[in-house]
């Protein structure tokens, strides 16, 4: 039991430090005008996926797992 108490306090301090780092990172992002502009362009593209918005979004260099959808498989017409 005497070994668990110091480990718990170390874990608590580590968790507090990590929480502070995450909060500082968030504040840093939201005070960066480039990041705020990127988020606004991304949200606008999600709402209104036009070629103009996609062109604005393509101007940013970012790691993104997918572009907003241009089509759906069930909307394809067979001719």
C-alpha positions in Angstrom: 0.0 0.0 0.0 2.9 2.4 0.7 4.1 2.0 -2.9 0.7 2.8 -4.4 0.3 6.2 -2.7 3.4 7.8 -4.3 2.5 6.3 -7.7 -1.0 7.8 -7.4 0.4 11.3 -6.7 2.8 11.0 -9.6 0.0 10.0 -11.9 -2.1 12.9 -10.7 0.6 15.4 -11.3 1.2 14.0 -14.8 -2.5 14.1 -15.6 -2.6 17.7 -14.4 0.4 18.7 -16.6 -1.1 17.0 -19.6 -4.4 18.8 -19.1 -2.6 22.1 -18.9 -0.7 21.3 -22.1 -3.9 20.5 -24.0 -5.6 23.7 -22.7 -2.6 25.8 -23.8 -2.6 24.1 -27.2 -6.3 25.0 -27.6 -5.8 28.6 -26.6 -2.9 28.8 -29.0 -4.9 27.5 -31.9 -7.9 29.8 -31.3 -5.7 32.9 -31.0 -4.0 32.1 -34.3 -5.8 34.0 -37.0 -4.7 31.6 -39.8 -6.1 28.6 -37.9 -9.4 30.4 -37.2 -9.7 31.3 -40.9 -8.9 27.7 -41.9 -11.6 26.3 -39.6 -14.1 28.8 -41.0 -13.3 27.8 -44.6 -13.6 24.1 -43.6 -16.9 24.6 -41.9 -18.3 26.6 -44.8 -17.1 23.8 -47.2 -18.9 21.2 -45.1 -22.2 23.3 -45.2 -21.9 24.4 -48.9 -19.6 22.2 -51.0 -19.0 24.4 -54.0 -16.0 24.4 -56.3 -15.1 27.9 -55.0 -15.0 26.7 -51.4 -13.0 23.6 -52.4 -10.5 25.9 -54.1 -10.2 28.0 -50.9 -9.7 24.8 -48.8 -7.1 23.4 -51.2 -5.0 26.5 -50.6 -4.1 25.2 -47.1 -1.5 22.5 -46.5 -3.0 20.2 -43.9 -3.3 16.5 -43.1 -6.9 15.7 -43.7 -8.4 12.2 -44.0 -11.1 13.0 -46.5 -12.5 15.8 -48.6 -16.2 16.6 -48.3 -18.3 14.4 -50.4 -19.0 15.4 -54.0 -21.5 12.6 -54.7 -23.4 9.8 -53.1 -23.5 6.3 -54.6 -27.3 6.2 -54.4 -27.7 9.5 -56.4 -26.1 8.1 -59.5 -28.6 7.9 -62.4 -28.3 4.9 -64.8 -28.7 6.0 -68.4 
